[in-house]
Amino acid sequence: MGENTDAVGEISERLRPLSQRAELQLVILFGSQASGEARSESDIDLAILGEGPLDLTPLTAEAIRLLKTSRVDLVDLYRASPLLKREVVRKGKLLYEKRPGAYLDFSSLAVRRYIDTQKLRDARKDAIERFLEQRGLA
């Protein structure tokens, strides 16, 4: 557990200049790096949130430079699906929040949106299962 805490702390420290960018509200580490299951070939998954949609190209380039690895995957939480937002909230590690309470606000909204869209995910799953059954693939 100490190793994971150290790794998260190191990533957070290296990303400090990126986190201080005016347009960023939240920076969250998720995936294997956050869960402590990272291997040498694992990428670094970062979820970021701005006031609106973000241009990920310059942000990714800066993250690659700061982390000294090309294995960086940035996700714009403004555009992310309710399922991904929920997973980031459930399993992610907060690295930066611009204002106190921003993460709590985002987490609450993400969980509500996930719950609100559950019926749509269930209907899609049922439709896919019917499609596969009709073609003898299930």
N, C-alpha and C positions, 0 to 999 in steps of 0.2 A: 504494500500500500504506500509506503514511503517513496518508492521509486516513481509511482504514478504521480504523486503529489509534486515531487521534484520536477518531473517532465512537464506537467501542467504549468508549474511556476516558471520554468525556463521558457516555455512557449509564450506565456503571458508577458514576461519581461522583454523578450525579443520583439514582440508585437506592439510594445508601448507606443512607438511613434505612429504606427498605423491607427491605433485606438484613439489617439488624440486628434485625428482628423475631424473637422467641424461637422461633416455630414453624417458621421457614424453615431448612432445612439446605443447600440449593443454590439459586442463581439463575444461569441460563444464557441467554445471548442466542443466538438461532438465526435462520434465515431470511436474507433479503436484507441485513439490517443487519449480521449477523455475517460474511456472505460478501463484503461490499463491493460488492454489486450493487444497493443500495437507490437508489430514485429519490425524488423529492419526495413522491409519493403513497404510498410504501411504509409499511406498518405496522411496529411494533416487536414482534417475537415473543419472548416470554420464557417459559422453562420453569422452573418452581419445584418444589421438593421439600420436603415436610415429613415428620414422623415417621408421619403418616397422611394421609387425605384432607383437603384444605384448602377453605375457603369462599373462592372466587375473587372474589366480589362486592366485599368491602372491599379486598382486595389489588389488584384491578384499579383501583378508584377511587383508591387511593393512588398506584399507578404512573402513572395518567393525570395526577394532580396534580403529581407530581414531574417527569415528563417533559414536561409542558406540551403534551400532544397527546392527542387522543381515539383516535388510531390505535395502540392497544396491544392485543395479544392475549396473554393468559396461558394457559398449559397446566399442569395439575397432573400432574407426572410420576408421582405415586403411582397415578393412574388411567389414565395414557396407555397406548396399545397398545405392544407390543414393537417394532413398526416405527417408530413415532414416537420412542420412547426411543433407538433405534439412530441415527436421523437426528440427533437432538439431540446425541448423543455424538460422532458423526462430524463434524458440521459446525458445532457450537455453540462459543461462546466463554464460558468460565467467568467469571462476574462475582463470585461469592461462594461460599465454602464455610464452613460453621460450624466444622468441625473439619478439621484437616489429614488428607488421605486420603479424605474423604467423597466427593469427585468420582471418585476412582479406584475406590472400592468400588462406587459407582453404575454407573460405566462398565462394569466387569467384569460385574456382574449384568445390565445391559441387553443386552450382547452375547450372554451365555449364553442369556438368555430369547429373544432374536431367533433364535438358532441352534436352540434347542429347539422353536420354533413354526414353523419353515420348512416342515415337512411339511403342517401345517394350511393355511398360505397357498397352497402348491402345490395341495392338494386343492380348495380354494375356487376357485382360478383355473381348474382343469380343469373343475369343475362349471359355472362361468359360461360357459366356452367351449363346452361340450356343449349347454347351454341355448340359447345364441345360434345354434349350428349347427343344432339341431333346428328352430328357427324361421326359418331362412334369413337370419339377421341377421349372420352372420359371414363 
